[in-house]
Amino acid sequence: METQRILVTGGAGFIGTNLVNELKNRGHEVISLDLMHTELEDYLRADVREYRQVERVFEDYEFDYVYHLAAEYGRWNGEAYYENLWRTNVIGTKNIIRLQEKLGFRMIFFSSAEVYGDYTGVMTEDVMEKNPIKDTYQMNDYAMTKWVGELMCINSARMFGTETVRVRPVNCYGPHEKYTPYKGFIPIFIYHALHNKPYTVYKGHKRIIDYVEDSVRTFANIVDNFIPGEVYNVGGRPEWEHDIKEYSDMVLEAVGRDDSIVTYKEAEPFTTKVKTIDCSKAERDLKHNPRIPPEEGIKRTVQWMKWYYRIGSSDR
């Protein structure tokens, strides 16, 4: 495998941290870029919302590939802090694209399965091209910004010949995902269960989750089979689709707590009830092969959170 020089924006975040480790383990030369002050090696601090800050990075380094993960995440985060969301996810992405048009590096843009909105059928990648907007209505600002990011990538490719692969992760979870109230349901459930705090489970919603180790292995494979213009769903196996309550039960069992801390409510409004994702294209082109089932992945994530939040004893 040929060594590539790779920049990972958002490299100190959850998926970014895991992806950087995977790429480095494969022998690539990897630099992380993020907004945080950290002690990480091969790390640069810059704000993707500020063109000058990002431009300075590209003045000092040449990259073969840029994995653009830097983003504000989450539906409710987008409601509460919409300014940050739109500036980071849209202006930040535009800044990276402008540099791509100037310098010619290949990009892997991280979108989200949220772009499918309230589409009720099987979510294949071409749903967004073949259906009118009303059938793929993005129900929150986070989903909208991710779709805008994709459109900007498509438009740049047509106008300037830039080469980008888009990925749509599906409920990725696992170690290095620190708790905030705006995260996905798995880290929220685990954090609350570990701290014996109440949480709510909405009934009637089904999801597929994908352990981050499996996801980043597939993302890292993109540099080995980079097909400009392609877009890929990356999620768990179809048989891993469960009701949210079943995931909550797995978390409680892994933590060793009963469901007295759980409040059950009817389906959450403005939230897709069932997301059935087709990942066959990633399986074909990127050797996507999820190995860690939800029960095992949740146990591993519980162990990491115990270690990170210094709760009891842990192997980590």
KEVO-846917 format. One record per residue (C-alpha): x, y, z; residue number from 0. Coordinates in steps of 0.25 Angstrom, whole numbers. Layout:
{{X, Y, Z}, NUM}
...
//
This chain:
{{0, 0, 0}, 0}
{{6, 13, -4}, 1}
{{8, 23, 7}, 2}
{{-1, 36, 6}, 3}
{{0, 49, 13}, 4}
{{-14, 51, 19}, 5}
{{-21, 63, 27}, 6}
{{-32, 60, 36}, 7}
{{-41, 72, 40}, 8}
{{-48, 69, 52}, 9}
{{-37, 60, 56}, 10}
{{-38, 61, 71}, 11}
{{-53, 58, 70}, 12}
{{-60, 44, 72}, 13}
{{-59, 38, 58}, 14}
{{-47, 47, 55}, 15}
{{-39, 41, 66}, 16}
{{-42, 27, 63}, 17}
{{-40, 30, 48}, 18}
{{-26, 36, 50}, 19}
{{-22, 24, 58}, 20}
{{-26, 14, 47}, 21}
{{-19, 22, 36}, 22}
{{-6, 23, 44}, 23}
{{-7, 8, 47}, 24}
{{-7, 6, 32}, 25}
{{6, 14, 30}, 26}
{{0, 27, 25}, 27}
{{6, 41, 29}, 28}
{{-6, 47, 36}, 29}
{{-8, 61, 42}, 30}
{{-20, 64, 50}, 31}
{{-27, 78, 50}, 32}
{{-37, 83, 60}, 33}
{{-41, 94, 69}, 34}
{{-37, 89, 82}, 35}
{{-24, 90, 90}, 36}
{{-19, 76, 91}, 37}
{{-6, 69, 94}, 38}
{{-8, 60, 82}, 39}
{{4, 58, 73}, 40}
{{4, 62, 58}, 41}
{{-7, 72, 62}, 42}
{{-10, 86, 57}, 43}
{{-20, 96, 63}, 44}
{{-29, 103, 53}, 45}
{{-44, 107, 52}, 46}
{{-49, 103, 38}, 47}
{{-59, 115, 39}, 48}
{{-47, 124, 37}, 49}
{{-41, 123, 23}, 50}
{{-28, 129, 27}, 51}
{{-26, 119, 38}, 52}
{{-28, 107, 29}, 53}
{{-20, 114, 17}, 54}
{{-8, 115, 26}, 55}
{{-8, 100, 28}, 56}
{{-8, 97, 13}, 57}
{{3, 107, 12}, 58}
{{12, 99, 21}, 59}
{{8, 85, 16}, 60}
{{4, 77, 3}, 61}
{{-7, 67, 5}, 62}
{{-11, 55, -4}, 63}
{{-25, 54, 3}, 64}
{{-33, 62, 12}, 65}
{{-44, 55, 21}, 66}
{{-53, 66, 24}, 67}
{{-60, 63, 37}, 68}
{{-60, 76, 45}, 69}
{{-74, 79, 48}, 70}
{{-84, 83, 58}, 71}
{{-92, 70, 61}, 72}
{{-107, 68, 65}, 73}
{{-121, 72, 62}, 74}
{{-123, 79, 76}, 75}
{{-110, 85, 76}, 76}
{{-114, 91, 62}, 77}
{{-126, 97, 68}, 78}
{{-119, 103, 81}, 79}
{{-106, 107, 74}, 80}
{{-110, 109, 59}, 81}
{{-100, 120, 57}, 82}
{{-89, 111, 60}, 83}
{{-95, 99, 52}, 84}
{{-97, 107, 39}, 85}
{{-83, 114, 40}, 86}
{{-76, 101, 43}, 87}
{{-83, 92, 34}, 88}
{{-86, 101, 22}, 89}
{{-75, 112, 22}, 90}
{{-65, 103, 28}, 91}
{{-67, 93, 17}, 92}
{{-67, 104, 6}, 93}
{{-54, 108, 11}, 94}
{{-48, 94, 9}, 95}
{{-54, 93, -4}, 96}
{{-48, 106, -9}, 97}
{{-35, 101, -5}, 98}
{{-37, 88, -12}, 99}
{{-41, 96, -25}, 100}
{{-27, 103, -23}, 101}
{{-18, 92, -19}, 102}
{{-25, 79, -25}, 103}
{{-25, 70, -13}, 104}
{{-35, 58, -13}, 105}
{{-46, 60, -2}, 106}
{{-54, 50, 6}, 107}
{{-66, 59, 11}, 108}
{{-74, 54, 23}, 109}
{{-89, 56, 21}, 110}
{{-99, 48, 29}, 111}
{{-110, 38, 27}, 112}
{{-119, 50, 33}, 113}
{{-119, 55, 19}, 114}
{{-130, 45, 16}, 115}
{{-140, 52, 25}, 116}
{{-153, 46, 27}, 117}
{{-152, 37, 14}, 118}
{{-160, 24, 18}, 119}
{{-153, 14, 8}, 120}
{{-140, 7, 8}, 121}
{{-129, 18, 8}, 122}
{{-120, 15, -4}, 123}
{{-110, 26, -8}, 124}
{{-118, 30, -21}, 125}
{{-131, 33, -12}, 126}
{{-126, 48, -12}, 127}
{{-125, 49, -27}, 128}
{{-137, 41, -31}, 129}
{{-148, 47, -21}, 130}
{{-154, 61, -20}, 131}
{{-150, 69, -8}, 132}
{{-163, 67, -1}, 133}
{{-160, 52, 0}, 134}
{{-147, 54, 6}, 135}
{{-150, 66, 15}, 136}
{{-139, 69, 24}, 137}
{{-146, 71, 38}, 138}
{{-135, 79, 45}, 139}
{{-123, 89, 42}, 140}
{{-112, 78, 44}, 141}
{{-118, 70, 33}, 142}
{{-120, 82, 24}, 143}
{{-105, 87, 26}, 144}
{{-100, 73, 22}, 145}
{{-108, 73, 10}, 146}
{{-103, 87, 6}, 147}
{{-89, 82, 8}, 148}
{{-92, 70, -2}, 149}
{{-98, 80, -12}, 150}
{{-85, 89, -11}, 151}
{{-76, 77, -14}, 152}
{{-85, 73, -26}, 153}
{{-85, 87, -31}, 154}
{{-70, 89, -29}, 155}
{{-67, 76, -37}, 156}
{{-75, 80, -48}, 157}
{{-70, 94, -49}, 158}
{{-55, 92, -45}, 159}
{{-53, 77, -47}, 160}
{{-50, 74, -32}, 161}
{{-50, 60, -28}, 162}
{{-58, 56, -15}, 163}
{{-64, 44, -9}, 164}
{{-76, 46, 0}, 165}
{{-79, 37, 12}, 166}
{{-92, 36, 20}, 167}
{{-89, 30, 34}, 168}
{{-101, 23, 41}, 169}
{{-102, 24, 56}, 170}
{{-87, 22, 58}, 171}
{{-83, 20, 73}, 172}
{{-72, 15, 81}, 173}
{{-59, 19, 89}, 174}
{{-54, 33, 89}, 175}
{{-69, 39, 88}, 176}
{{-70, 48, 100}, 177}
{{-84, 51, 106}, 178}
{{-92, 63, 102}, 179}
{{-107, 65, 103}, 180}
{{-106, 66, 87}, 181}
{{-100, 53, 84}, 182}
{{-106, 41, 79}, 183}
{{-115, 32, 87}, 184}
{{-104, 21, 90}, 185}
{{-94, 30, 98}, 186}
{{-106, 38, 104}, 187}
{{-112, 25, 110}, 188}
{{-99, 19, 114}, 189}
{{-94, 32, 121}, 190}
{{-108, 33, 129}, 191}
{{-108, 19, 133}, 192}
{{-94, 19, 138}, 193}
{{-97, 32, 146}, 194}
{{-111, 26, 150}, 195}
{{-118, 38, 144}, 196}
{{-131, 37, 137}, 197}
{{-133, 37, 122}, 198}
{{-145, 36, 112}, 199}
{{-147, 25, 102}, 200}
{{-157, 28, 91}, 201}
{{-164, 15, 86}, 202}
{{-167, 12, 72}, 203}
{{-153, 16, 66}, 204}
{{-144, 6, 60}, 205}
{{-129, 9, 56}, 206}
{{-116, 2, 52}, 207}
{{-104, 5, 59}, 208}
{{-89, 3, 54}, 209}
{{-77, 1, 64}, 210}
{{-67, 12, 61}, 211}
{{-56, 2, 58}, 212}
{{-64, -4, 47}, 213}
{{-67, 9, 41}, 214}
{{-53, 15, 41}, 215}
{{-48, 3, 35}, 216}
{{-57, 5, 23}, 217}
{{-54, 20, 23}, 218}
{{-39, 17, 22}, 219}
{{-41, 8, 11}, 220}
{{-46, 19, 2}, 221}
{{-31, 23, -1}, 222}
{{-29, 9, -7}, 223}
{{-41, 10, -17}, 224}
{{-44, 25, -18}, 225}
{{-56, 27, -28}, 226}
{{-58, 42, -30}, 227}
{{-73, 46, -29}, 228}
{{-77, 34, -22}, 229}
{{-85, 34, -9}, 230}
{{-86, 23, 1}, 231}
{{-95, 19, 13}, 232}
{{-87, 13, 24}, 233}
{{-95, 6, 35}, 234}
{{-97, -7, 42}, 235}
{{-103, -20, 37}, 236}
{{-118, -20, 33}, 237}
{{-120, -31, 44}, 238}
{{-115, -22, 55}, 239}
{{-127, -13, 53}, 240}
{{-134, -11, 66}, 241}
{{-144, -3, 74}, 242}
{{-138, 8, 82}, 243}
{{-144, 1, 94}, 244}
{{-136, -11, 91}, 245}
{{-123, -3, 90}, 246}
{{-126, 3, 104}, 247}
{{-128, -11, 110}, 248}
{{-114, -15, 104}, 249}
{{-108, -2, 111}, 250}
{{-115, -5, 124}, 251}
{{-110, -20, 124}, 252}
{{-96, -16, 120}, 253}
{{-96, -5, 132}, 254}
{{-103, -14, 142}, 255}
{{-115, -6, 144}, 256}
{{-130, -8, 144}, 257}
{{-139, 1, 136}, 258}
{{-145, 9, 147}, 259}
{{-137, 21, 142}, 260}
{{-144, 20, 129}, 261}
{{-156, 28, 125}, 262}
{{-164, 22, 113}, 263}
{{-171, 31, 103}, 264}
{{-178, 30, 90}, 265}
{{-171, 33, 77}, 266}
{{-164, 46, 77}, 267}
{{-169, 56, 67}, 268}
{{-162, 61, 55}, 269}
{{-153, 48, 56}, 270}
{{-152, 37, 46}, 271}
{{-158, 25, 52}, 272}
{{-150, 14, 44}, 273}
{{-137, 17, 36}, 274}
{{-134, 5, 27}, 275}
{{-121, 7, 21}, 276}
{{-115, 0, 9}, 277}
{{-99, -1, 10}, 278}
{{-97, -11, -1}, 279}
{{-89, -1, -10}, 280}
{{-79, 1, 2}, 281}
{{-78, -14, 3}, 282}
{{-75, -15, -12}, 283}
{{-65, -3, -14}, 284}
{{-59, -1, 0}, 285}
{{-60, -15, 6}, 286}
{{-69, -11, 17}, 287}
{{-71, -22, 26}, 288}
{{-76, -19, 40}, 289}
{{-71, -29, 50}, 290}
{{-75, -24, 64}, 291}
{{-90, -26, 67}, 292}
{{-98, -16, 76}, 293}
{{-97, -25, 89}, 294}
{{-82, -26, 88}, 295}
{{-80, -11, 83}, 296}
{{-88, -6, 94}, 297}
{{-80, -14, 105}, 298}
{{-67, -8, 99}, 299}
{{-73, 6, 99}, 300}
{{-78, 4, 114}, 301}
{{-63, 0, 118}, 302}
{{-57, 12, 111}, 303}
{{-67, 22, 117}, 304}
{{-64, 15, 131}, 305}
{{-50, 18, 129}, 306}
{{-51, 32, 123}, 307}
{{-61, 37, 134}, 308}
{{-53, 29, 145}, 309}
{{-65, 20, 149}, 310}
{{-61, 8, 157}, 311}
{{-50, -2, 151}, 312}
{{-48, -4, 137}, 313}
{{-38, -11, 128}, 314}
{{-36, 2, 120}, 315}
//
